[in-house]
Amino acid sequence: MAVEVILPKVDMDMATGKISKWHVREGERVAKGAVLFEIETDKAAMEIEAPADGILRNVLVGEGLSAPVGSAVAYIYAEGEAVSAAAVKTEAPKTEALAPTKAAAVVQPSSSKDGEGPRATPLARRLAKEASLSLSNISGSGPRGRIVAEDVRKAAEKPVSAPAPVLAPAQPDDAIHKLYQSGSFEVQPVDGMRRTIAQRLTLSKQTVPHFYLSVTANIGKLMAARESLNASAPRDAEKKPLWRLSINDFVIKAMGRALQRVPAANVTWAGDAILRHRVSDVGVAVAVEGGLFTPVIRAVETKTLAAISQEMKALAAKARARKLVPSEYQGGTTAISNLGMFGIEEFTAIINPPHASILAVGAGVERFVPVNGQPVLATQMTCTLSCDHRAVDGAVGAELLQAFRSFIEDPLLMLA
């Protein structure tokens, strides 16, 4: 019997996926575990393996087209097995190449054997009907994303959320275009990454109650410690240092230690509960062409500055190549956005859910500060913490920022 090739869910927020490349063509033989096709997400290009040995047939979703998560995109037949008429009927119609300004077509999911619409067991369908729930709003935990009875029961137990505020409709694209003289601009289509950033951060500002706290830290000792540690770094055969610490590496370490000192801030809002985390998983914003990624450094408090530096460089390189896997950017309780290298002295950042905070780090600036009544030149860095007031109260946020500043101003404390 033919084996369905399912479009898997490779990202927490993923509802559809675009097949960017087929590694095996229709009619060709494929081995179980071999790379079959690639999915393009806003974060990376993910290679998907074949679920069985056999001949690839009935390719329903071509390169450059999208399909819903859990839907069949092709079938794998055993040698000599007849092509299923049912599978042929689900084949997507031929689609002309889309213009750059149009969105990719979305192929509707194949009908499941137990009925039309989302894949679900008969019992799950009956329970959903009795509870007046739409299966399209329920995530399946069964094989290949099939909705089972337990998924419906959990959905029925969730409290009904308040209706979202009604927002003024945005101007249609053509109305905006008409505001400017024809030929005075060029249209740059919004890709998946930019669209996801826009949706997530708009939702964050609309639904997360932000508040902001700022401190200015003296980083003179930190800069001296950085210079000393870099000078003593081990060297390879060509006399090149094996690592080189940046100011950002100290910031990551200080934030990880601060979350351990103020555990009430090491939390995430989960709707009906607050998750209090035991380790400090810190996301770090990495700018790439057309957007940004936020890979996560896990258990920061347990790692040396050299280890953080090497891991951050590796993750940043993968982010710029769009090769991050979900385990490298999902989760975390806070994030760091550092624009100091651009000369930005102070700014605020938008929280990236499910994080409960984000730290905006400015440039080190030389200023005269009073010491015993005399002006002394010092290098200072202003940092602004954005907090989710649902999970972090003002006093807790202030404690976190105070702890962070203590580590930044005396870096030996973070090494103890």
N, C-alpha and C positions, 0 to 999 in steps of 0.2 A: 504494500500500500504506500502511495506517495507520502513523503514527509513534507509538511509545511515549513517554509523558511519564513520565520516571523521577524518583523522589524522590532528589535528589543528597545527597552528603555535604558539608556545609558547615562541619563542626567536627571536629577531630581525634578527639574521644572519642565522636562521634555514631554510634549504632547504629540508632536509629529517629528519626523526625521527625514532629511533629504539624502538620498543615495547619490553620493558624488562619483562613485566608481564601482563597476563590477569587475572583479578579477577573473571571473569565469563567465563565458558566454553561453547562451542557450544552446543546448545540445552537447555541451562538453562535459567530460567526466570530472567529478570533484570528490576529494577524499574528506572524510570526517575530520574536523579540526583544522582544515586548510582555510586560508583567508578566502572568503567568498565575495564580500563587498565592503565598501566603506560608507559610514554614515557621517555626514557633515553636521556638526552642532555648532552653537555659537562659541564653544570653548575649544574644540579640537576635531580632528578627523579620526574616527574610531574604526578599527578593523574588526569585522564581524566574521566569525568562523562558521563553516558549514556544519549543520547538525547531524549529517549522515553521509554515508558513501552513496554514490549513484550518479545519475545523469540529470543535469539542471534543465528543467522544462518550465513552461508557463511563467516566464518572467513578467510580472505584472507592473513593476515600477522601474522605469528606465533611469539612466543617469541624468541627474539634474532635476528629478521629480521627487516629490515628498509623499509620505503616507503616514497615517496615524500609528502611534505605538500599539503593538500587539496585532497588527494586521498582517496578512500573508503577502509577501512580495514575490514569491516564486515557490516552486515545488521541486523536490528531488525524487526521482524515480529509480527503482532498481533496474538493472540491466534487463531489457526485454519487456518491461512492464508497460502495459497499454496506458496511454494518456487518458486521464480522467475527464469525462465530459463536464462534470461539475466544476473542475478547476478551470477548464477552458472558458466556461461561461463567466467566470469572475475576472477574466483578463481585462485590463484597463484599455479603454479606447486609445487609438493612436493620437498623440498630442503634438501639435506643431511646436516648433521652438518658440519660446516666449521672448518677447522683447525685453531688453534690460530693465525697463522701468516697471515691468509687471511681476507679480509674485509668482513663484513656482506653483504649478497645479498640485492639488492634494488628491490622491487616489483614495476613494472610500474603502473602508475595511471590507475584507471578504466576509460573506455570510457564514456564521458558524453553523455547525450541524444541529445545534439545539435552538435555532431560530435566527431571525434577523437582528441586526444591530450589534452591540458589543458582545464579546464572547462571555458567556455566563452559563452556569449549570441550571437545569430546570428548577431546582429548589430555590436558587438565588433569584431567578426571575419571578417566581411566585411570591417570595417574601418581599421583593422590591415593589411588586404590584400592590400587595396588601398594605405596605407602608407608604404608598404613593411617592416612591422614590424613583428617580430617573437613573437607569443603569449608566448612562453616559457621564454621570457625575461621581461614579464610584470607581475607585482604583482596584484592580483585581490582584489577588495574591496567589492565585492558583497557577498551575503550569501554563507557561506562555501568556501570562497576564489574564487568564480566565477569572471571571468574578465568581466567587464561591459564597455559600450562605453566610459564613462568618463575616465576609466583607460587607454584606448588606446589613447584618445586625449591628456592626460597628458604626456604619453610616447612620443608622436609625437612632443610635444613642447620642450622636453628636448634637449639641445644642444648636438651635437655629440662630444664625448670626443676624445682627441688625442689618437692615437694608443699607447698601452703600449710598453715600451721599450722591445726589444727582448733580452732575457737573455740566457746565455750559458746553454745548457741542463745539468741537474744534472746527475751524474753517476748513472747507474742503480744499484739496490740493490745488485744483484749478483756480479757486478764488485767491489763494496765496500767490500763485504764479502771475496772476493778472495785476498784482500790486507793483510789479517790476517790469521794466521795459523789455520787450521780447529781444532776445539775443544778448542781453546784458549779464546773463548767468548761464551756468550749465547744470543740468540735473544729475545729481549723484544718488543712485538708488540706495535705500536703506537696507543693509545686509542683515543677516540673522543676529550677529553679535550686537550691532548697534540697536536693533529693535528690542532685543532682550534687555540691554542696559537701560534703554528708555522706559520700558515697561516696569522693570524691577525698581528703579529709583523713583519713578513717579509714584508707584504704589507705596514705597517706603515713606516718601514725604507726605502722602495723603493719609496713611494709616498708622505710622509710628510717631508717637509724640516725642519729638526731639527736644532736648535742652543742651546747652553748651557751657563748658567750663574751660578757662584758659589759665596757664601758668607760664612764667618765663624762667627758664633754668640757666644757670651758669655752667657752660660746658668746657671751661678751661682745663679741669682735671681730666675730663673724658678725652679731650684732644691730646693731652700729654700721654695718657695711658695708651691711646690708640697708636701714637707714634712709637712708643717704647715696644709695644707688643708686635707691631709690624716689623720693627728692626730686628727683633729676636725670632722671627718666624723661621721654621726649618726650610732648607733649600734643596732643590733637586740636583741632578747631576750637572745641569747647566747653570747652577748657581741662582736659579730663579726661585723666589719664595713660593712655598706651597699654598699659601693663603695670604690674603691682604684684607684686613678689617676695614669696614666703612663705618661712618657714623650711624647709618641705618641698622647695622648689625647690633650695635650697643642699644639702640632704641628698641629693637625687637626683644632682646634679652631683658631689658629693664621692664618692658610691658609684661612679659611672661612672669617675672619675679613679682611685680606689683600685683598681678591677679592672684598669686598665691598668698600674698600678704593680706589682700582684701578679697576673700572668697565670695563675699556677698555680691561682688561685681563680676565674678566669673560665671555668668548665668546667661540663659537664653529664655525668651518668652515663648511658651508653647500653647497659648490660648487658655486652657483650663489648668495649667501648671507652669511653674518656673523650674527649668532644669538647672541644677547646680553642678558644675563640672569640677572634676578632681584635678585635671591637668590643664595647662595653659596652651591652647591651640590658637596661634596668632596668624591671621591672614595678612598678607602684604600686597598692596596694590601695585601692579606692574603695568606700565603704559606700553601698548603695542599700537601698530598702525590701525587706525579706525576704532580704537576703544581701549579697554583694559581688562585684565584678569586679576584675580585675587587668590593666588596659591596660598596654602596654609602650612606653616611650620608647626609640626606637632610636638607637644610636650616641651615647649621652649625652656622651661625651668630646669630641665635635666640635661641640657646641651651646652657645650662650651661655645664661646664666641666664634672660634675657628670652625666648629661644626655648623653653626648657624650660617656663617658666611658662605661656606662651601655649598650647603643645601640651598640657600637662597639664590646663589648664582646659577645652580643647575635648574631650579624651578623657573627662574626668570628666562633662561634660554629656551626651555620647553614651552613657556607661555608665548614667547615671541615667534616660535615655530609652530604654534597652535597644536602642540603634541601633549598637552596636559591630559591626564586621565581623571575621571570623577573623584577618585580617592585623594587626589592632590589639590583639589579646590573646593570640595564640599565640606560642610561643618565649620568648626571654629566658633569662638565666642566673641572675638573682637578683631579689629583690623587696623592696619597702619597705612596712612597715605602720606608720603613724604614728597613735598614739592620744593624742598630746600635747595636742591641742585639747580632749580630754575630761578633762584633768587627770590622766591616768594617768602615773605617774612611771616605772614599770618593768614590763615584761612580756616573755614569750617568745611567738614565733609559730611556726606549723606550716609547714614547707616545702611549696611548691606545685609538685609535679613537672611538668616536668623540671628545674626550677630546682635548683641545688645549695646555695642558701642563701637566707635571708630576714633582713632587718634590722628589728627591733622598736624603734621610736623613741618615747621618753617625752617628757614635758613639760619645758620649761625651768623650773628651780626655783632660787630665790635661796637660797644657803647661805653661811655664813661658812667660809672656808678659810684655812689658815695661810700667810702670805707673810712670809718673814724673821722668823718668830716672832710675827707679829702677825695677828690675825683680820681678813680682808678679805672684804667681801661680793662674791660672784660668782654669775653665773647659770650653772648646770650642767644638762646634759642626759645622761641615761643611755640607752645603746643596747645592745641584746642581739642578737648574731648567732647564728642557728641554722644549722648546717652539716650537710650530708650527708656522713657520714664515709667513704662509699664513694669519693667523688671529692675531698673536701677534708680533709686531715689537720689536726690541732690546731695545729701551728706555722704552717701556711699560713693557716688561719682567723685566727690571732692577728696575722699580718702584715697581712692585709686590714683588720682592725679598727684596727690601729695606723695604717695609711695613711689610713683614713677619718677617724680622729680628728685627724690632722695637718692635713688639708684643712679640717675643721670649725673647728678652733681658730685657723687662720690662713687665712681664705678667699681672700686674695690669691694663695696657692699654686695654688688651683684655677682661677684666671683666667689664670695664666701660660701 
